Amino acid sequence: MPYHARVGDRRVNNSPNKADSKLAAQPCLLSSNEKQTSSSKPSGLWIVALPLIAIVFAIAAVQTAPVIHQAPPPLQTFARPRSAPPSLPSKTTRQRAKATEPIIRVNVTPGGVQSLKLDVRGRYRLISIESQEELASETGLSQIVVTSTAKGLKLGSHQYATKQIEIQPDQLPSIRVDGHLYRGRMRLFRRADGLISAVNVLPIEEYLASVVDSEMPTKFPEAARQAQAIVARTYALYQVRQADPKSVFDLLSSQRSQKYLGVEYIDASGRRLAGESESSRRVVKETRGVVCTLRNELFCTYYSAVCGGRTIHGSEVFKDATDALKSVPCEWCRESPHYRWTTELSRDAFQQRATNSNNNEKKATSIRSVRQTSPPGSGVISRFELDAGKDRPSVSGIELRDRLPPGTLHSPHFQIKLEKDRVVFDGRGHGHGVGFCQWGAKGQAEAGRTSAEIIRHYFTGIELTELGY
Ligand SMILES: [Zn+2]
């Protein structure tokens, strides 16, 4: 398959915002007939607008090799209180009362940036979020650089004595940040440390149209992608309810939350790639407002690329895992190249890193043998006792995965073979293995299962609730 699953993880440390290895879809090069529509607008306008847009992009685009997904930034802690999410109105099926579509705030600059490039097509207004004062009302911004100043923010040559600015465009989508085109509005924040955060504010269904394609290949069957939409919607709304009231965003655009590329993006080598598609917009529309609930509450629908034959008990990895996240068998992902995998490392490198939680320590400890205290495939995280002479440290698969060089271990579920000069790892799956298995969803869909059946396989005892907006 022409795409790769990625390594960073939403794992351990009990934060729901730790990214995990999930599928990363192959970016699609935008063709001239690819329609990028606002979900609230018919595509007819775009038939007229596309040639103009194509001209603009043809000037900017340089056809060279694509850079697909960048590695996620270093993990960063964003405090999330453990307050209980509010109750949903009723169990299962359709809600009669008309609700309002939730708005979501996505930090598209995880970790903060020193500066960013900003483009805005058409008319827009700049509003100070702090004072609600209109700072400017202009037409078009092209490749301006946003930086911070001691008092606030600088957009191109204009300085504003406010640390929080919202860009409100007339037409959608029209805001591009560092090459990614986004629907909705954009908020710029000068953080206390002087870095800048850009937060995209938009209706959740429009956000999901990009998440589905960012997280799962367009070639996967419709039912699998519908299930992905429902799982991603639930994950996002759960994060909205968990967010610190003082936080200026709900989720990150990286795999630490859910991958969100926007409507389209220009990669580092100048290629213009699709971040959503007709297919993703359709599966989001087909599942509009549908979420997973357990005892009438949202829960965190963790998911990963490949479980490798059995999912992991959620409580093994995440503190906030509910009892819906039980370990269940899943042979549906066996077609994945990561269903089983083998990697290796030099024995010296293994010995140095495995025994040192701090990889900067140079001293290697000789490891005579490794005893596995919980085998892979048992629904729990593998643990290993390392015989290092007088020390016999016990480490988990998660800890080892953090300590060894990135890419050595695709999941925390593996066996270790010590050989003379090298160490061989026989592993299963890609990612933490908790909850929804993306490759498993593909296998189940190909076997004729519906999105609801797929989801219920991975989340025990749950219901599908339509929020009715
Ligand atoms: Zn699986």
Residues whose N, C-alpha, C, O or C-beta is under 5 A from the ligand:
A	BS01	ZN	V306 C307 G308 G309 C330 C333 C437 G440
